[in-house]
């Protein structure tokens, strides 16, 4: 994944211009096999999987054998990853990840001077 979202395309008047975030997302979805083989993406998958197992184990207060069973269950479970590169004035709208056990965000970089909206996770069932 290119940090500046540049991708050549015959459908675009300027193939070196940064992609709009929606277009960037669609390009990732079209190229999943290629994206998923990138070393940085493989490393991020390992981190995300460990974080999910850790979060679920902590939330359910699992330890010992129960945690090992959870790890075995999730070791090869499907994992969805995608990237978004937003400009300072852009934001993601409220959305959900239906059917997922865990959702998370990894920030590769943030503006040094703040000005970032808070990240909000809420339970779509209305549970506090």
C-alpha positions in Angstrom: 0.0 0.0 0.0 1.4 3.3 -1.0 1.2 5.9 1.9 0.2 8.7 -0.5 -2.5 6.6 -2.3 -1.0 7.0 -5.8 -2.1 4.5 -8.3 -2.0 4.6 -12.1 -5.4 4.3 -13.7 -6.5 4.8 -17.3 -9.8 6.1 -16.0 -8.2 9.1 -14.3 -7.1 12.3 -15.9 -4.0 12.5 -13.6 -2.8 9.0 -12.7 -0.2 10.5 -10.2 -2.9 12.4 -8.2 -3.8 11.0 -4.8 -6.8 8.7 -4.8 -10.0 9.8 -3.0 -10.5 7.6 0.0 -13.5 5.6 -1.4 -11.6 4.9 -4.6 -8.6 3.9 -2.5 -10.8 1.4 -0.6 -12.2 -0.1 -3.8 -8.7 -0.5 -5.2 -7.7 -2.5 -2.1 -10.7 -4.7 -2.4 -10.0 -5.4 -6.1 -6.4 -6.3 -5.3 -6.8 -8.4 -2.1 -4.5 -11.2 -3.2 -1.6 -8.8 -3.9 -2.3 -6.6 -0.8 -2.4 -9.7 1.5 1.0 -10.9 0.4 2.8 -7.6 1.3 5.2 -8.1 4.3 3.9 -5.1 6.1 0.3 -6.3 5.8 1.3 -9.8 7.0 3.0 -8.2 10.0 -0.1 -6.1 10.7 -2.3 -9.2 10.4 -0.2 -10.9 13.1 -0.5 -7.9 15.4 -4.3 -7.6 14.8 -4.9 -11.3 15.4 -2.9 -11.2 18.7 -4.7 -8.0 19.8 -8.1 -9.6 19.1 -7.2 -12.8 21.0 -5.9 -10.7 23.9 -9.0 -8.5 24.0 -11.5 -11.4 23.8 -9.5 -13.3 26.5 -9.5 -10.3 28.8 -13.1 -9.4 28.2 -14.3 -13.0 28.8 -11.7 -13.4 31.6 -10.3 -16.4 29.9 -7.1 -18.0 31.1 -5.1 -21.2 30.7 -6.8 -23.9 28.7 -9.8 -21.7 27.7 -7.5 -19.1 26.2 -5.5 -21.8 24.3 -8.8 -23.0 22.9 -9.7 -19.5 21.8 -6.3 -19.0 20.2 -6.7 -22.3 18.3 -10.2 -21.3 17.1 -9.0 -17.9 15.9 -5.6 -18.9 14.5 -7.0 -19.4 11.0 -10.2 -17.4 11.3 -10.9 -14.9 8.5 -9.4 -11.5 9.1 -10.4 -8.3 7.2 -7.9 -5.5 7.0 -8.0 -2.3 4.9 -6.3 1.0 4.9 -7.7 4.5 4.8 -5.6 7.6 4.3 -7.6 10.7 5.3 -6.8 14.3 4.8 -7.1 16.6 7.9 -10.6 17.7 6.9 -11.8 14.1 6.2 -13.4 11.6 8.6 -15.1 8.3 8.5 -18.8 8.3 9.1 -20.3 6.1 11.8 -20.5 2.5 10.6 -20.5 -1.0 12.0 -18.6 -4.2 11.2 -21.5 -6.6 11.3 -20.6 -10.2 12.2 -17.1 -9.5 13.5 -15.8 -10.5 16.9 -13.3 -7.6 17.1 -12.8 -4.3 15.3 -9.9 -2.0 15.8 -7.9 0.8 14.4 -4.2 1.2 13.8 -2.9 4.7 13.2 0.4 4.7 11.2 0.7 8.4 11.8 -1.3 11.3 13.2 -0.8 15.0 13.0 1.6 16.2 15.7 -0.4 19.2 16.6 -3.6 17.5 17.5 -6.8 18.5 15.8 -7.9 14.8 15.5 -11.5 13.8 16.2 -11.9 11.2 18.9 -12.2 7.6 17.9 -15.5 6.2 19.2 -16.4 2.5 19.5 -19.9 1.8 20.6 -22.0 -1.4 20.8 -24.6 -1.5 18.1 -26.9 -3.4 20.5 -27.0 -0.3 22.7 -25.1 -2.1 25.5 -22.9 0.3 27.5 
